[in-house]
Amino acid sequence: MNCRDDYTLSTEPEAQQPERIHAYLARSYWASGIPLETVRRSLAGSLCFGVFHAGLQVALARVVSDRATFAYLCDVYVLEEHRGRGLAAWMLEAIAAHPELQGLRRFILATRDAHGLYARHGFEPLSRPQAFMEILAKASYAAPAQPDPKG
Ligand SMILES: CC(C)(COP(=O)(O)OP(=O)(O)OC[C@H]1O[C@@H](n2cnc3c(N)ncnc32)[C@H](O)[C@@H]1OP(=O)(O)O)[C@@H](O)C(=O)NCCC(=O)NCCS
């Protein structure tokens, strides 16, 4: 565990607080409506960098990785009342220093408007965007279609 002022940073799986993470992600622009169970599964399969204040999780950065060649950074947030204090930068430093994330061939992320933040930590626009493809759910966490009552 790593401490700064009144904050601690932990990558321990048991330290992460899925209900609090869910409360933020469900109102985020990228995972709106995500079910709690999906958040739990995503945390269990990831390296999670959580920041805590007074025992409560106030920030997260989640890394999906094989821990050898590739990583994907996602679900990066800091709760509103804790922003502007360097917590996101701290999580990005911890990610860069993590022993299981060294020597990767590719580390990617997607962001709507925080390019400047990530650029300070070495991320650049895709060098060959035309090489990438995706399967993107159109309404990922929308309520499932209701069965037709007439069958
Ligand atoms: C983006 C976010 C994680 C930044 O958290 P934060 O703890 O306030 O960021 P920091 O205090 O560590 O800021 C570090 C630096 O990055 C800059 N920065 C912060 N957010 C930025 C953004 N969206 N775009 C560009 N630069 C940004 C800050 O100005 C700061 O620069 P400084 O050192 O010159 O003051 C936070 O604003 C947030 O949770 N936003 C909503 C969720 C979101 O957009 N997440 C990113 C999805 S990819």
The ligand as an SDF file (V2000), in Angstrom:
LIG
                    3D

 48 50  0  0  0  0  0  0  0  0999 V2000
  -10.0010   12.6810  -15.7950 C   0  0  0  0  0  0  0  0  0  0  0  0
   -9.9150   12.4940  -14.2770 C   0  0  0  0  0  0  0  0  0  0  0  0
   -9.7040   11.0130  -13.9660 C   0  0  0  0  0  0  0  0  0  0  0  0
   -8.7060   13.3110  -13.7630 C   0  0  0  0  0  0  0  0  0  0  0  0
   -8.5790   13.0780  -12.3540 O   0  0  0  0  0  0  0  0  0  0  0  0
   -7.8090   14.0730  -11.3790 P   0  0  0  0  0  0  0  0  0  0  0  0
   -7.3920   13.3310  -10.1720 O   0  0  0  0  0  0  0  0  0  0  0  0
   -8.6000   15.3060  -11.1920 O   0  0  0  0  0  0  0  0  0  0  0  0
   -6.5300   14.4200  -12.2570 O   0  0  0  0  0  0  0  0  0  0  0  0
   -5.1560   14.9540  -11.6770 P   0  0  0  0  0  0  0  0  0  0  0  0
   -5.4050   15.8800  -10.5260 O   0  0  0  0  0  0  0  0  0  0  0  0
   -4.2450   13.7970  -11.4070 O   0  0  0  0  0  0  0  0  0  0  0  0
   -4.6280   15.7570  -12.9200 O   0  0  0  0  0  0  0  0  0  0  0  0
   -3.3550   15.5440  -13.4520 C   0  0  0  0  0  0  0  0  0  0  0  0
   -3.1380   16.5330  -14.5700 C   0  0  0  0  0  0  0  0  0  0  0  0
   -3.9370   16.1630  -15.6900 O   0  0  0  0  0  0  0  0  0  0  0  0
   -4.7550   17.2540  -16.0700 C   0  0  0  0  0  0  0  0  0  0  0  0
   -6.0690   16.7500  -16.4460 N   0  0  0  0  0  0  0  0  0  0  0  0
   -7.0230   16.2760  -15.6270 C   0  0  0  0  0  0  0  0  0  0  0  0
   -8.0940   15.9150  -16.3490 N   0  0  0  0  0  0  0  0  0  0  0  0
   -7.8000   16.1630  -17.6290 C   0  0  0  0  0  0  0  0  0  0  0  0
   -8.5020   16.0260  -18.8350 C   0  0  0  0  0  0  0  0  0  0  0  0
   -9.7550   15.5500  -18.8850 N   0  0  0  0  0  0  0  0  0  0  0  0
   -7.8880   16.3800  -19.9910 N   0  0  0  0  0  0  0  0  0  0  0  0
   -6.6290   16.8850  -19.9680 C   0  0  0  0  0  0  0  0  0  0  0  0
   -5.9000   17.0610  -18.8430 N   0  0  0  0  0  0  0  0  0  0  0  0
   -6.5010   16.7020  -17.6890 C   0  0  0  0  0  0  0  0  0  0  0  0
   -4.8650   18.1430  -14.8430 C   0  0  0  0  0  0  0  0  0  0  0  0
   -5.1170   19.4680  -15.2310 O   0  0  0  0  0  0  0  0  0  0  0  0
   -3.5260   17.9560  -14.1900 C   0  0  0  0  0  0  0  0  0  0  0  0
   -2.6100   18.8300  -14.7430 O   0  0  0  0  0  0  0  0  0  0  0  0
   -1.6420   19.7010  -13.7830 P   0  0  0  0  0  0  0  0  0  0  0  0
   -0.7180   18.6750  -13.1530 O   0  0  0  0  0  0  0  0  0  0  0  0
   -0.9560   20.6410  -14.7120 O   0  0  0  0  0  0  0  0  0  0  0  0
   -2.5200   20.3510  -12.7820 O   0  0  0  0  0  0  0  0  0  0  0  0
  -11.1700   13.0340  -13.5460 C   0  0  0  0  0  0  0  0  0  0  0  0
  -11.3910   14.3740  -13.9460 O   0  0  0  0  0  0  0  0  0  0  0  0
  -12.4160   12.2250  -13.8170 C   0  0  0  0  0  0  0  0  0  0  0  0
  -12.7050   11.2620  -13.1010 O   0  0  0  0  0  0  0  0  0  0  0  0
  -13.1920   12.6150  -14.8540 N   0  0  0  0  0  0  0  0  0  0  0  0
  -14.4330   11.9060  -15.1910 C   0  0  0  0  0  0  0  0  0  0  0  0
  -14.1390   10.5370  -15.7010 C   0  0  0  0  0  0  0  0  0  0  0  0
  -13.2570   10.5520  -16.9110 C   0  0  0  0  0  0  0  0  0  0  0  0
  -13.4270   11.3490  -17.8180 O   0  0  0  0  0  0  0  0  0  0  0  0
  -12.3030    9.6280  -16.8960 N   0  0  0  0  0  0  0  0  0  0  0  0
  -11.3940    9.4400  -17.9880 C   0  0  0  0  0  0  0  0  0  0  0  0
  -12.0040    8.4700  -18.9280 C   0  0  0  0  0  0  0  0  0  0  0  0
  -10.8070    7.9730  -20.1270 S   0  0  0  0  0  0  0  0  0  0  0  0
  1  2  1  0
  2  3  1  0
  2  4  1  0
  2 36  1  0
  4  5  1  0
  5  6  1  0
  6  7  2  0
  6  8  1  0
  6  9  1  0
  9 10  1  0
 10 11  2  0
 10 12  1  0
 10 13  1  0
 13 14  1  0
 14 15  1  0
 15 16  1  0
 15 30  1  0
 16 17  1  0
 17 18  1  0
 17 28  1  0
 18 19  1  0
 18 27  1  0
 19 20  2  0
 20 21  1  0
 21 22  1  0
 21 27  2  0
 22 23  1  0
 22 24  2  0
 24 25  1  0
 25 26  2  0
 26 27  1  0
 28 29  1  0
 28 30  1  0
 30 31  1  0
 31 32  1  0
 32 33  2  0
 32 34  1  0
 32 35  1  0
 36 37  1  0
 36 38  1  0
 38 39  2  0
 38 40  1  0
 40 41  1  0
 41 42  1  0
 42 43  1  0
 43 44  2  0
 43 45  1  0
 45 46  1  0
 46 47  1  0
 47 48  1  0
M  END
$$$$
